[in-house]
Amino acid sequence: MSVYLTLVAGLLLIALLAGLGRVIRGPTAADRMLAAQLFGTAGVALLMLLAIAQQQAALLNAALVLALLAPLTLITFVKLAGKKS
């Protein structure tokens, strides 16, 4: 099972690197915001993998908090972008 967790963690890190590229050269602010949402999603997944690998429930709690806070950034971005238009 450890091999599968390592493989999934590697794929998540590759997704994070792709998102980092979009943040750096994204043509619009919306592209950058979606890449930031990818960071939140991948961060939650990585924390859950760590929780399983290390058998620590505290990491699951941290993943839950991150999962609850990540959409708030998107809501704030949409509200601020709507005011500028």
Buried (B, 14 or more C-beta within 10 A) or exposed (E): EEEEEEEEBEEBEEBBEEBEEBBEEBEEEEEBBBBBBBBBBBBBBBBBBBBEBEEEEEBBEBBEEBBEEBEEBBEEBEEEEEEEE
